[in-house]
Amino acid sequence: MPSSVIRSFAYDPEHHRLAVTFVSGKSYAYLGVPEGVAANFSRAFSKGEYFNAAIRDLYPFEKLR
């Protein structure tokens, strides 16, 4: 299902890094995200709800350009 909050995302399993681009155009990399969390995020019916519950505020992040 398309998200009203998240435009796209990509996971790098080697570095446990989840890159998320929001519909606002802002992009962030979340660091130390376990593969299982990224897989659940990918399968989540509501990406925004899952992101808020399981990723946001739980993993350090850096803003991407």
PDBQT receptor file of N, H, CA, C and O in Angstrom, charges set to zero:
ATOM      1  N   MET A   1       0.845  -1.193   0.000  1.00  0.00    +0.000 N 
ATOM      2  CA  MET A   1       0.000   0.000   0.000  1.00  0.00    +0.000 C 
ATOM      3  C   MET A   1       0.883   1.246   0.000  1.00  0.00    +0.000 C 
ATOM      4  O   MET A   1       1.835   1.311   0.777  1.00  0.00    +0.000 OA
ATOM      5  N   PRO A   2       0.600   2.227  -0.839  1.00  0.00    +0.000 N 
ATOM      6  CA  PRO A   2       1.366   3.468  -0.823  1.00  0.00    +0.000 C 
ATOM      7  C   PRO A   2       1.202   4.173   0.520  1.00  0.00    +0.000 C 
ATOM      8  O   PRO A   2       0.147   4.102   1.151  1.00  0.00    +0.000 OA
ATOM      9  N   SER A   3       2.255   4.845   0.939  1.00  0.00    +0.000 N 
ATOM     10  H   SER A   3       3.112   4.903   0.426  1.00  0.00    +0.000 HD
ATOM     11  CA  SER A   3       2.226   5.553   2.210  1.00  0.00    +0.000 C 
ATOM     12  C   SER A   3       1.965   7.029   1.981  1.00  0.00    +0.000 C 
ATOM     13  O   SER A   3       2.423   7.599   0.990  1.00  0.00    +0.000 OA
ATOM     14  N   SER A   4       1.240   7.641   2.881  1.00  0.00    +0.000 N 
ATOM     15  H   SER A   4       0.868   7.178   3.686  1.00  0.00    +0.000 HD
ATOM     16  CA  SER A   4       1.004   9.081   2.787  1.00  0.00    +0.000 C 
ATOM     17  C   SER A   4       2.149   9.858   3.421  1.00  0.00    +0.000 C 
ATOM     18  O   SER A   4       2.174  11.087   3.354  1.00  0.00    +0.000 OA
ATOM     19  N   VAL A   5       3.097   9.154   4.035  1.00  0.00    +0.000 N 
ATOM     20  H   VAL A   5       3.076   8.155   4.089  1.00  0.00    +0.000 HD
ATOM     21  CA  VAL A   5       4.207   9.797   4.740  1.00  0.00    +0.000 C 
ATOM     22  C   VAL A   5       5.558   9.435   4.124  1.00  0.00    +0.000 C 
ATOM     23  O   VAL A   5       6.439  10.288   4.020  1.00  0.00    +0.000 OA
ATOM     24  N   ILE A   6       5.722   8.198   3.723  1.00  0.00    +0.000 N 
ATOM     25  H   ILE A   6       5.006   7.505   3.808  1.00  0.00    +0.000 HD
ATOM     26  CA  ILE A   6       7.011   7.701   3.252  1.00  0.00    +0.000 C 
ATOM     27  C   ILE A   6       6.967   7.487   1.740  1.00  0.00    +0.000 C 
ATOM     28  O   ILE A   6       6.138   6.739   1.222  1.00  0.00    +0.000 OA
ATOM     29  N   ARG A   7       7.872   8.158   1.059  1.00  0.00    +0.000 N 
ATOM     30  H   ARG A   7       8.545   8.766   1.480  1.00  0.00    +0.000 HD
ATOM     31  CA  ARG A   7       7.928   8.047  -0.405  1.00  0.00    +0.000 C 
ATOM     32  C   ARG A   7       8.678   6.786  -0.823  1.00  0.00    +0.000 C 
ATOM     33  O   ARG A   7       8.219   6.040  -1.688  1.00  0.00    +0.000 OA
ATOM     34  N   SER A   8       9.844   6.553  -0.198  1.00  0.00    +0.000 N 
ATOM     35  H   SER A   8      10.217   7.160   0.504  1.00  0.00    +0.000 HD
ATOM     36  CA  SER A   8      10.640   5.388  -0.570  1.00  0.00    +0.000 C 
ATOM     37  C   SER A   8      11.601   5.037   0.559  1.00  0.00    +0.000 C 
ATOM     38  O   SER A   8      11.817   5.823   1.481  1.00  0.00    +0.000 OA
ATOM     39  N   PHE A   9      12.171   3.840   0.466  1.00  0.00    +0.000 N 
ATOM     40  H   PHE A   9      11.995   3.202  -0.283  1.00  0.00    +0.000 HD
ATOM     41  CA  PHE A   9      13.152   3.415   1.458  1.00  0.00    +0.000 C 
ATOM     42  C   PHE A   9      14.037   2.349   0.832  1.00  0.00    +0.000 C 
ATOM     43  O   PHE A   9      13.651   1.686  -0.131  1.00  0.00    +0.000 OA
ATOM     44  N   ALA A  10      15.230   2.199   1.396  1.00  0.00    +0.000 N 
ATOM     45  H   ALA A  10      15.543   2.738   2.178  1.00  0.00    +0.000 HD
ATOM     46  CA  ALA A  10      16.168   1.178   0.940  1.00  0.00    +0.000 C 
ATOM     47  C   ALA A  10      16.979   0.721   2.143  1.00  0.00    +0.000 C 
ATOM     48  O   ALA A  10      17.354   1.531   2.991  1.00  0.00    +0.000 OA
ATOM     49  N   TYR A  11      17.248  -0.568   2.215  1.00  0.00    +0.000 N 
ATOM     50  H   TYR A  11      16.943  -1.226   1.526  1.00  0.00    +0.000 HD
ATOM     51  CA  TYR A  11      17.991  -1.123   3.338  1.00  0.00    +0.000 C 
ATOM     52  C   TYR A  11      19.309  -1.698   2.861  1.00  0.00    +0.000 C 
ATOM     53  O   TYR A  11      19.361  -2.417   1.863  1.00  0.00    +0.000 OA
ATOM     54  N   ASP A  12      20.373  -1.376   3.582  1.00  0.00    +0.000 N 
ATOM     55  H   ASP A  12      20.330  -0.792   4.393  1.00  0.00    +0.000 HD
ATOM     56  CA  ASP A  12      21.706  -1.913   3.317  1.00  0.00    +0.000 C 
ATOM     57  C   ASP A  12      22.021  -2.899   4.440  1.00  0.00    +0.000 C 
ATOM     58  O   ASP A  12      22.415  -2.480   5.528  1.00  0.00    +0.000 OA
ATOM     59  N   PRO A  13      21.853  -4.215   4.195  1.00  0.00    +0.000 N 
ATOM     60  CA  PRO A  13      22.035  -5.199   5.260  1.00  0.00    +0.000 C 
ATOM     61  C   PRO A  13      23.478  -5.310   5.753  1.00  0.00    +0.000 C 
ATOM     62  O   PRO A  13      23.712  -5.675   6.905  1.00  0.00    +0.000 OA
ATOM     63  N   GLU A  14      24.430  -5.001   4.902  1.00  0.00    +0.000 N 
ATOM     64  H   GLU A  14      24.240  -4.705   3.966  1.00  0.00    +0.000 HD
ATOM     65  CA  GLU A  14      25.833  -5.089   5.311  1.00  0.00    +0.000 C 
ATOM     66  C   GLU A  14      26.165  -4.060   6.390  1.00  0.00    +0.000 C 
ATOM     67  O   GLU A  14      26.959  -4.324   7.294  1.00  0.00    +0.000 OA
ATOM     68  N   HIS A  15      25.543  -2.878   6.281  1.00  0.00    +0.000 N 
ATOM     69  H   HIS A  15      24.899  -2.663   5.548  1.00  0.00    +0.000 HD
ATOM     70  CA  HIS A  15      25.827  -1.798   7.232  1.00  0.00    +0.000 C 
ATOM     71  C   HIS A  15      24.661  -1.525   8.188  1.00  0.00    +0.000 C 
ATOM     72  O   HIS A  15      24.730  -0.608   9.006  1.00  0.00    +0.000 OA
ATOM     73  N   HIS A  16      23.596  -2.317   8.086  1.00  0.00    +0.000 N 
ATOM     74  H   HIS A  16      23.539  -3.062   7.421  1.00  0.00    +0.000 HD
ATOM     75  CA  HIS A  16      22.409  -2.143   8.938  1.00  0.00    +0.000 C 
ATOM     76  C   HIS A  16      21.915  -0.699   8.872  1.00  0.00    +0.000 C 
ATOM     77  O   HIS A  16      21.680  -0.052   9.893  1.00  0.00    +0.000 OA
ATOM     78  N   ARG A  17      21.767  -0.225   7.661  1.00  0.00    +0.000 N 
ATOM     79  H   ARG A  17      21.957  -0.751   6.832  1.00  0.00    +0.000 HD
ATOM     80  CA  ARG A  17      21.420   1.177   7.419  1.00  0.00    +0.000 C 
ATOM     81  C   ARG A  17      20.134   1.240   6.597  1.00  0.00    +0.000 C 
ATOM     82  O   ARG A  17      20.043   0.670   5.510  1.00  0.00    +0.000 OA
ATOM     83  N   LEU A  18      19.155   1.938   7.135  1.00  0.00    +0.000 N 
ATOM     84  H   LEU A  18      19.229   2.401   8.018  1.00  0.00    +0.000 HD
ATOM     85  CA  LEU A  18      17.867   2.095   6.463  1.00  0.00    +0.000 C 
ATOM     86  C   LEU A  18      17.730   3.543   6.003  1.00  0.00    +0.000 C 
ATOM     87  O   LEU A  18      17.661   4.456   6.826  1.00  0.00    +0.000 OA
ATOM     88  N   ALA A  19      17.691   3.749   4.701  1.00  0.00    +0.000 N 
ATOM     89  H   ALA A  19      17.747   3.007   4.032  1.00  0.00    +0.000 HD
ATOM     90  CA  ALA A  19      17.502   5.088   4.141  1.00  0.00    +0.000 C 
ATOM     91  C   ALA A  19      16.022   5.280   3.854  1.00  0.00    +0.000 C 
ATOM     92  O   ALA A  19      15.394   4.451   3.197  1.00  0.00    +0.000 OA
ATOM     93  N   VAL A  20      15.473   6.380   4.351  1.00  0.00    +0.000 N 
ATOM     94  H   VAL A  20      15.984   7.054   4.885  1.00  0.00    +0.000 HD
ATOM     95  CA  VAL A  20      14.050   6.664   4.191  1.00  0.00    +0.000 C 
ATOM     96  C   VAL A  20      13.888   8.051   3.593  1.00  0.00    +0.000 C 
ATOM     97  O   VAL A  20      14.485   9.016   4.070  1.00  0.00    +0.000 OA
ATOM     98  N   THR A  21      13.077   8.144   2.547  1.00  0.00    +0.000 N 
ATOM     99  H   THR A  21      12.592   7.360   2.160  1.00  0.00    +0.000 HD
ATOM    100  CA  THR A  21      12.717   9.430   1.961  1.00  0.00    +0.000 C 
ATOM    101  C   THR A  21      11.239   9.660   2.227  1.00  0.00    +0.000 C 
ATOM    102  O   THR A  21      10.395   8.820   1.914  1.00  0.00    +0.000 OA
ATOM    103  N   PHE A  22      10.947  10.802   2.805  1.00  0.00    +0.000 N 
ATOM    104  H   PHE A  22      11.633  11.484   3.060  1.00  0.00    +0.000 HD
ATOM    105  CA  PHE A  22       9.573  11.147   3.149  1.00  0.00    +0.000 C 
ATOM    106  C   PHE A  22       8.927  11.923   2.003  1.00  0.00    +0.000 C 
ATOM    107  O   PHE A  22       9.627  12.452   1.140  1.00  0.00    +0.000 OA
ATOM    108  N   VAL A  23       7.615  11.991   1.992  1.00  0.00    +0.000 N 
ATOM    109  H   VAL A  23       7.046  11.560   2.693  1.00  0.00    +0.000 HD
ATOM    110  CA  VAL A  23       6.920  12.701   0.920  1.00  0.00    +0.000 C 
ATOM    111  C   VAL A  23       7.293  14.181   0.910  1.00  0.00    +0.000 C 
ATOM    112  O   VAL A  23       7.124  14.850  -0.109  1.00  0.00    +0.000 OA
ATOM    113  N   SER A  24       7.788  14.695   2.009  1.00  0.00    +0.000 N 
ATOM    114  H   SER A  24       7.926  14.152   2.837  1.00  0.00    +0.000 HD
ATOM    115  CA  SER A  24       8.244  16.084   2.078  1.00  0.00    +0.000 C 
ATOM    116  C   SER A  24       9.503  16.307   1.253  1.00  0.00    +0.000 C 
ATOM    117  O   SER A  24       9.877  17.443   0.962  1.00  0.00    +0.000 OA
ATOM    118  N   GLY A  25      10.166  15.183   0.872  1.00  0.00    +0.000 N 
ATOM    119  H   GLY A  25       9.862  14.260   1.109  1.00  0.00    +0.000 HD
ATOM    120  CA  GLY A  25      11.412  15.269   0.129  1.00  0.00    +0.000 C 
ATOM    121  C   GLY A  25      12.637  15.106   1.003  1.00  0.00    +0.000 C 
ATOM    122  O   GLY A  25      13.739  14.934   0.482  1.00  0.00    +0.000 OA
ATOM    123  N   LYS A  26      12.480  15.155   2.313  1.00  0.00    +0.000 N 
ATOM    124  H   LYS A  26      11.585  15.295   2.737  1.00  0.00    +0.000 HD
ATOM    125  CA  LYS A  26      13.610  14.982   3.223  1.00  0.00    +0.000 C 
ATOM    126  C   LYS A  26      13.978  13.504   3.313  1.00  0.00    +0.000 C 
ATOM    127  O   LYS A  26      13.112  12.629   3.324  1.00  0.00    +0.000 OA
ATOM    128  N   SER A  27      15.289  13.248   3.378  1.00  0.00    +0.000 N 
ATOM    129  H   SER A  27      15.993  13.959   3.369  1.00  0.00    +0.000 HD
ATOM    130  CA  SER A  27      15.791  11.878   3.449  1.00  0.00    +0.000 C 
ATOM    131  C   SER A  27      16.717  11.725   4.645  1.00  0.00    +0.000 C 
ATOM    132  O   SER A  27      17.507  12.616   4.957  1.00  0.00    +0.000 OA
ATOM    133  N   TYR A  28      16.606  10.578   5.311  1.00  0.00    +0.000 N 
ATOM    134  H   TYR A  28      15.964   9.854   5.058  1.00  0.00    +0.000 HD
ATOM    135  CA  TYR A  28      17.420  10.281   6.476  1.00  0.00    +0.000 C 
ATOM    136  C   TYR A  28      17.910   8.843   6.391  1.00  0.00    +0.000 C 
ATOM    137  O   TYR A  28      17.253   7.979   5.810  1.00  0.00    +0.000 OA
ATOM    138  N   ALA A  29      19.077   8.606   6.982  1.00  0.00    +0.000 N 
ATOM    139  H   ALA A  29      19.610   9.308   7.454  1.00  0.00    +0.000 HD
ATOM    140  CA  ALA A  29      19.606   7.249   7.119  1.00  0.00    +0.000 C 
ATOM    141  C   ALA A  29      19.526   6.884   8.592  1.00  0.00    +0.000 C 
ATOM    142  O   ALA A  29      20.054   7.602   9.441  1.00  0.00    +0.000 OA
ATOM    143  N   TYR A  30      18.874   5.783   8.897  1.00  0.00    +0.000 N 
ATOM    144  H   TYR A  30      18.445   5.199   8.208  1.00  0.00    +0.000 HD
ATOM    145  CA  TYR A  30      18.760   5.276  10.264  1.00  0.00    +0.000 C 
ATOM    146  C   TYR A  30      19.795   4.180  10.423  1.00  0.00    +0.000 C 
ATOM    147  O   TYR A  30      19.855   3.247   9.622  1.00  0.00    +0.000 OA
ATOM    148  N   LEU A  31      20.608   4.297  11.457  1.00  0.00    +0.000 N 
ATOM    149  H   LEU A  31      20.560   5.055  12.108  1.00  0.00    +0.000 HD
ATOM    150  CA  LEU A  31      21.785   3.455  11.628  1.00  0.00    +0.000 C 
ATOM    151  C   LEU A  31      21.554   2.363  12.662  1.00  0.00    +0.000 C 
ATOM    152  O   LEU A  31      20.870   2.572  13.664  1.00  0.00    +0.000 OA
ATOM    153  N   GLY A  32      22.134   1.196  12.405  1.00  0.00    +0.000 N 
ATOM    154  H   GLY A  32      22.690   1.027  11.591  1.00  0.00    +0.000 HD
ATOM    155  CA  GLY A  32      22.030   0.088  13.345  1.00  0.00    +0.000 C 
ATOM    156  C   GLY A  32      20.689  -0.619  13.326  1.00  0.00    +0.000 C 
ATOM    157  O   GLY A  32      20.329  -1.293  14.291  1.00  0.00    +0.000 OA
ATOM    158  N   VAL A  33      19.950  -0.475  12.245  1.00  0.00    +0.000 N 
ATOM    159  H   VAL A  33      20.243   0.073  11.461  1.00  0.00    +0.000 HD
ATOM    160  CA  VAL A  33      18.621  -1.099  12.147  1.00  0.00    +0.000 C 
ATOM    161  C   VAL A  33      18.799  -2.580  11.816  1.00  0.00    +0.000 C 
ATOM    162  O   VAL A  33      19.384  -2.916  10.786  1.00  0.00    +0.000 OA
ATOM    163  N   PRO A  34      18.304  -3.464  12.673  1.00  0.00    +0.000 N 
ATOM    164  CA  PRO A  34      18.427  -4.899  12.392  1.00  0.00    +0.000 C 
ATOM    165  C   PRO A  34      17.656  -5.308  11.135  1.00  0.00    +0.000 C 
ATOM    166  O   PRO A  34      16.665  -4.681  10.759  1.00  0.00    +0.000 OA
ATOM    167  N   GLU A  35      18.133  -6.361  10.510  1.00  0.00    +0.000 N 
ATOM    168  H   GLU A  35      18.937  -6.870  10.816  1.00  0.00    +0.000 HD
ATOM    169  CA  GLU A  35      17.506  -6.842   9.282  1.00  0.00    +0.000 C 
ATOM    170  C   GLU A  35      16.032  -7.178   9.492  1.00  0.00    +0.000 C 
ATOM    171  O   GLU A  35      15.205  -6.913   8.620  1.00  0.00    +0.000 OA
ATOM    172  N   GLY A  36      15.703  -7.754  10.630  1.00  0.00    +0.000 N 
ATOM    173  H   GLY A  36      16.375  -7.970  11.338  1.00  0.00    +0.000 HD
ATOM    174  CA  GLY A  36      14.312  -8.115  10.909  1.00  0.00    +0.000 C 
ATOM    175  C   GLY A  36      13.402  -6.906  10.990  1.00  0.00    +0.000 C 
ATOM    176  O   GLY A  36      12.264  -6.954  10.523  1.00  0.00    +0.000 OA
ATOM    177  N   VAL A  37      13.886  -5.826  11.575  1.00  0.00    +0.000 N 
ATOM    178  H   VAL A  37      14.811  -5.787  11.954  1.00  0.00    +0.000 HD
ATOM    179  CA  VAL A  37      13.094  -4.590  11.660  1.00  0.00    +0.000 C 
ATOM    180  C   VAL A  37      12.874  -4.027  10.266  1.00  0.00    +0.000 C 
ATOM    181  O   VAL A  37      11.770  -3.595   9.935  1.00  0.00    +0.000 OA
ATOM    182  N   ALA A  38      13.926  -4.031   9.442  1.00  0.00    +0.000 N 
ATOM    183  H   ALA A  38      14.823  -4.382   9.711  1.00  0.00    +0.000 HD
ATOM    184  CA  ALA A  38      13.790  -3.540   8.070  1.00  0.00    +0.000 C 
ATOM    185  C   ALA A  38      12.818  -4.410   7.274  1.00  0.00    +0.000 C 
ATOM    186  O   ALA A  38      12.024  -3.892   6.490  1.00  0.00    +0.000 OA
ATOM    187  N   ALA A  39      12.875  -5.719   7.469  1.00  0.00    +0.000 N 
ATOM    188  H   ALA A  39      13.520  -6.140   8.107  1.00  0.00    +0.000 HD
ATOM    189  CA  ALA A  39      11.965  -6.628   6.766  1.00  0.00    +0.000 C 
ATOM    190  C   ALA A  39      10.521  -6.386   7.205  1.00  0.00    +0.000 C 
ATOM    191  O   ALA A  39       9.614  -6.370   6.372  1.00  0.00    +0.000 OA
ATOM    192  N   ASN A  40      10.306  -6.200   8.500  1.00  0.00    +0.000 N 
ATOM    193  H   ASN A  40      11.043  -6.213   9.176  1.00  0.00    +0.000 HD
ATOM    194  CA  ASN A  40       8.952  -5.920   8.989  1.00  0.00    +0.000 C 
ATOM    195  C   ASN A  40       8.443  -4.586   8.455  1.00  0.00    +0.000 C 
ATOM    196  O   ASN A  40       7.263  -4.453   8.129  1.00  0.00    +0.000 OA
ATOM    197  N   PHE A  41       9.324  -3.609   8.366  1.00  0.00    +0.000 N 
ATOM    198  H   PHE A  41      10.283  -3.717   8.630  1.00  0.00    +0.000 HD
ATOM    199  CA  PHE A  41       8.969  -2.305   7.808  1.00  0.00    +0.000 C 
ATOM    200  C   PHE A  41       8.521  -2.477   6.351  1.00  0.00    +0.000 C 
ATOM    201  O   PHE A  41       7.515  -1.905   5.931  1.00  0.00    +0.000 OA
ATOM    202  N   SER A  42       9.263  -3.253   5.604  1.00  0.00    +0.000 N 
ATOM    203  H   SER A  42      10.080  -3.718   5.944  1.00  0.00    +0.000 HD
ATOM    204  CA  SER A  42       8.946  -3.491   4.202  1.00  0.00    +0.000 C 
ATOM    205  C   SER A  42       7.584  -4.156   4.032  1.00  0.00    +0.000 C 
ATOM    206  O   SER A  42       6.857  -3.862   3.084  1.00  0.00    +0.000 OA
ATOM    207  N   ARG A  43       7.245  -5.050   4.955  1.00  0.00    +0.000 N 
ATOM    208  H   ARG A  43       7.836  -5.289   5.726  1.00  0.00    +0.000 HD
ATOM    209  CA  ARG A  43       5.976  -5.796   4.871  1.00  0.00    +0.000 C 
ATOM    210  C   ARG A  43       4.802  -5.086   5.533  1.00  0.00    +0.000 C 
ATOM    211  O   ARG A  43       3.653  -5.485   5.347  1.00  0.00    +0.000 OA
ATOM    212  N   ALA A  44       5.078  -4.043   6.300  1.00  0.00    +0.000 N 
ATOM    213  H   ALA A  44       6.012  -3.719   6.452  1.00  0.00    +0.000 HD
ATOM    214  CA  ALA A  44       4.021  -3.380   7.079  1.00  0.00    +0.000 C 
ATOM    215  C   ALA A  44       2.941  -2.800   6.171  1.00  0.00    +0.000 C 
ATOM    216  O   ALA A  44       3.241  -2.190   5.145  1.00  0.00    +0.000 OA
ATOM    217  N   PHE A  45       1.703  -2.993   6.554  1.00  0.00    +0.000 N 
ATOM    218  H   PHE A  45       1.460  -3.489   7.387  1.00  0.00    +0.000 HD
ATOM    219  CA  PHE A  45       0.577  -2.423   5.811  1.00  0.00    +0.000 C 
ATOM    220  C   PHE A  45       0.648  -0.901   5.856  1.00  0.00    +0.000 C 
ATOM    221  O   PHE A  45       0.468  -0.231   4.839  1.00  0.00    +0.000 OA
ATOM    222  N   SER A  46       0.917  -0.354   7.063  1.00  0.00    +0.000 N 
ATOM    223  H   SER A  46       1.063  -0.898   7.889  1.00  0.00    +0.000 HD
ATOM    224  CA  SER A  46       1.075   1.090   7.219  1.00  0.00    +0.000 C 
ATOM    225  C   SER A  46       2.536   1.380   7.532  1.00  0.00    +0.000 C 
ATOM    226  O   SER A  46       2.986   1.205   8.664  1.00  0.00    +0.000 OA
ATOM    227  N   LYS A  47       3.268   1.825   6.520  1.00  0.00    +0.000 N 
ATOM    228  H   LYS A  47       2.902   1.968   5.601  1.00  0.00    +0.000 HD
ATOM    229  CA  LYS A  47       4.685   2.141   6.703  1.00  0.00    +0.000 C 
ATOM    230  C   LYS A  47       4.875   3.251   7.739  1.00  0.00    +0.000 C 
ATOM    231  O   LYS A  47       5.792   3.188   8.557  1.00  0.00    +0.000 OA
ATOM    232  N   GLY A  48       4.017   4.257   7.705  1.00  0.00    +0.000 N 
ATOM    233  H   GLY A  48       3.272   4.308   7.040  1.00  0.00    +0.000 HD
ATOM    234  CA  GLY A  48       4.121   5.370   8.644  1.00  0.00    +0.000 C 
ATOM    235  C   GLY A  48       3.937   4.924  10.085  1.00  0.00    +0.000 C 
ATOM    236  O   GLY A  48       4.696   5.325  10.968  1.00  0.00    +0.000 OA
ATOM    237  N   GLU A  49       2.926   4.093  10.322  1.00  0.00    +0.000 N 
ATOM    238  H   GLU A  49       2.309   3.767   9.605  1.00  0.00    +0.000 HD
ATOM    239  CA  GLU A  49       2.683   3.598  11.684  1.00  0.00    +0.000 C 
ATOM    240  C   GLU A  49       3.842   2.745  12.161  1.00  0.00    +0.000 C 
ATOM    241  O   GLU A  49       4.299   2.899  13.294  1.00  0.00    +0.000 OA
ATOM    242  N   TYR A  50       4.324   1.846  11.312  1.00  0.00    +0.000 N 
ATOM    243  H   TYR A  50       3.953   1.721  10.392  1.00  0.00    +0.000 HD
ATOM    244  CA  TYR A  50       5.439   0.986  11.715  1.00  0.00    +0.000 C 
ATOM    245  C   TYR A  50       6.688   1.820  11.961  1.00  0.00    +0.000 C 
ATOM    246  O   TYR A  50       7.400   1.599  12.941  1.00  0.00    +0.000 OA
ATOM    247  N   PHE A  51       6.957   2.773  11.083  1.00  0.00    +0.000 N 
ATOM    248  H   PHE A  51       6.379   2.953  10.287  1.00  0.00    +0.000 HD
ATOM    249  CA  PHE A  51       8.117   3.644  11.255  1.00  0.00    +0.000 C 
ATOM    250  C   PHE A  51       8.057   4.358  12.605  1.00  0.00    +0.000 C 
ATOM    251  O   PHE A  51       9.041   4.383  13.344  1.00  0.00    +0.000 OA
ATOM    252  N   ASN A  52       6.913   4.932  12.918  1.00  0.00    +0.000 N 
ATOM    253  H   ASN A  52       6.113   4.912  12.318  1.00  0.00    +0.000 HD
ATOM    254  CA  ASN A  52       6.772   5.665  14.190  1.00  0.00    +0.000 C 
ATOM    255  C   ASN A  52       6.925   4.758  15.402  1.00  0.00    +0.000 C 
ATOM    256  O   ASN A  52       7.487   5.172  16.415  1.00  0.00    +0.000 OA
ATOM    257  N   ALA A  53       6.438   3.543  15.312  1.00  0.00    +0.000 N 
ATOM    258  H   ALA A  53       5.980   3.207  14.489  1.00  0.00    +0.000 HD
ATOM    259  CA  ALA A  53       6.464   2.634  16.457  1.00  0.00    +0.000 C 
ATOM    260  C   ALA A  53       7.801   1.910  16.630  1.00  0.00    +0.000 C 
ATOM    261  O   ALA A  53       8.211   1.634  17.757  1.00  0.00    +0.000 OA
ATOM    262  N   ALA A  54       8.481   1.602  15.525  1.00  0.00    +0.000 N 
ATOM    263  H   ALA A  54       8.148   1.826  14.610  1.00  0.00    +0.000 HD
ATOM    264  CA  ALA A  54       9.628   0.691  15.623  1.00  0.00    +0.000 C 
ATOM    265  C   ALA A  54      10.963   1.266  15.157  1.00  0.00    +0.000 C 
ATOM    266  O   ALA A  54      12.000   0.625  15.326  1.00  0.00    +0.000 OA
ATOM    267  N   ILE A  55      10.951   2.463  14.574  1.00  0.00    +0.000 N 
ATOM    268  H   ILE A  55      10.108   2.984  14.437  1.00  0.00    +0.000 HD
ATOM    269  CA  ILE A  55      12.206   3.006  14.035  1.00  0.00    +0.000 C 
ATOM    270  C   ILE A  55      12.483   4.414  14.564  1.00  0.00    +0.000 C 
ATOM    271  O   ILE A  55      13.527   4.663  15.167  1.00  0.00    +0.000 OA
ATOM    272  N   ARG A  56      11.553   5.319  14.337  1.00  0.00    +0.000 N 
ATOM    273  H   ARG A  56      10.705   5.116  13.847  1.00  0.00    +0.000 HD
ATOM    274  CA  ARG A  56      11.749   6.710  14.771  1.00  0.00    +0.000 C 
ATOM    275  C   ARG A  56      12.016   6.756  16.275  1.00  0.00    +0.000 C 
ATOM    276  O   ARG A  56      11.359   6.057  17.047  1.00  0.00    +0.000 OA
ATOM    277  N   ASP A  57      12.943   7.547  16.673  1.00  0.00    +0.000 N 
ATOM    278  H   ASP A  57      13.477   8.114  16.046  1.00  0.00    +0.000 HD
ATOM    279  CA  ASP A  57      13.333   7.735  18.081  1.00  0.00    +0.000 C 
ATOM    280  C   ASP A  57      14.023   6.527  18.699  1.00  0.00    +0.000 C 
ATOM    281  O   ASP A  57      14.412   6.583  19.866  1.00  0.00    +0.000 OA
ATOM    282  N   LEU A  58      14.188   5.432  17.950  1.00  0.00    +0.000 N 
ATOM    283  H   LEU A  58      13.872   5.387  17.003  1.00  0.00    +0.000 HD
ATOM    284  CA  LEU A  58      14.849   4.247  18.506  1.00  0.00    +0.000 C 
ATOM    285  C   LEU A  58      16.245   4.025  17.928  1.00  0.00    +0.000 C 
ATOM    286  O   LEU A  58      17.060   3.318  18.522  1.00  0.00    +0.000 OA
ATOM    287  N   TYR A  59      16.521   4.626  16.771  1.00  0.00    +0.000 N 
ATOM    288  H   TYR A  59      15.860   5.200  16.288  1.00  0.00    +0.000 HD
ATOM    289  CA  TYR A  59      17.814   4.442  16.113  1.00  0.00    +0.000 C 
ATOM    290  C   TYR A  59      18.424   5.801  15.790  1.00  0.00    +0.000 C 
ATOM    291  O   TYR A  59      17.707   6.737  15.433  1.00  0.00    +0.000 OA
ATOM    292  N   PRO A  60      19.731   5.911  15.914  1.00  0.00    +0.000 N 
ATOM    293  CA  PRO A  60      20.363   7.181  15.530  1.00  0.00    +0.000 C 
ATOM    294  C   PRO A  60      20.200   7.381  14.026  1.00  0.00    +0.000 C 
ATOM    295  O   PRO A  60      20.068   6.420  13.268  1.00  0.00    +0.000 OA
ATOM    296  N   PHE A  61      20.212   8.637  13.613  1.00  0.00    +0.000 N 
ATOM    297  H   PHE A  61      20.319   9.417  14.229  1.00  0.00    +0.000 HD
ATOM    298  CA  PHE A  61      20.004   8.923  12.204  1.00  0.00    +0.000 C 
ATOM    299  C   PHE A  61      20.880  10.083  11.769  1.00  0.00    +0.000 C 
ATOM    300  O   PHE A  61      21.393  10.846  12.587  1.00  0.00    +0.000 OA
ATOM    301  N   GLU A  62      21.034  10.193  10.467  1.00  0.00    +0.000 N 
ATOM    302  H   GLU A  62      20.617   9.573   9.802  1.00  0.00    +0.000 HD
ATOM    303  CA  GLU A  62      21.705  11.336   9.879  1.00  0.00    +0.000 C 
ATOM    304  C   GLU A  62      20.899  11.798   8.684  1.00  0.00    +0.000 C 
ATOM    305  O   GLU A  62      20.315  10.992   7.960  1.00  0.00    +0.000 OA
ATOM    306  N   LYS A  63      20.875  13.092   8.491  1.00  0.00    +0.000 N 
ATOM    307  H   LYS A  63      21.349  13.746   9.080  1.00  0.00    +0.000 HD
ATOM    308  CA  LYS A  63      20.126  13.654   7.359  1.00  0.00    +0.000 C 
ATOM    309  C   LYS A  63      20.943  13.445   6.100  1.00  0.00    +0.000 C 
ATOM    310  O   LYS A  63      22.156  13.652   6.091  1.00  0.00    +0.000 OA
ATOM    311  N   LEU A  64      20.274  13.036   5.044  1.00  0.00    +0.000 N 
ATOM    312  H   LEU A  64      19.288  12.867   5.051  1.00  0.00    +0.000 HD
ATOM    313  CA  LEU A  64      20.911  12.866   3.744  1.00  0.00    +0.000 C 
ATOM    314  C   LEU A  64      20.624  14.096   2.907  1.00  0.00    +0.000 C 
ATOM    315  O   LEU A  64      19.648  14.803   3.159  1.00  0.00    +0.000 OA
ATOM    316  N   ARG A  65      21.441  14.356   1.938  1.00  0.00    +0.000 N 
ATOM    317  H   ARG A  65      22.234  13.782   1.733  1.00  0.00    +0.000 HD
ATOM    318  CA  ARG A  65      21.221  15.558   1.124  1.00  0.00    +0.000 C 
ATOM    319  C   ARG A  65      20.061  15.444   0.202  1.00  0.00    +0.000 C 
ATOM    320  O   ARG A  65      19.766  16.382  -0.538  1.00  0.00    +0.000 OA
TER     321      ARG A  65
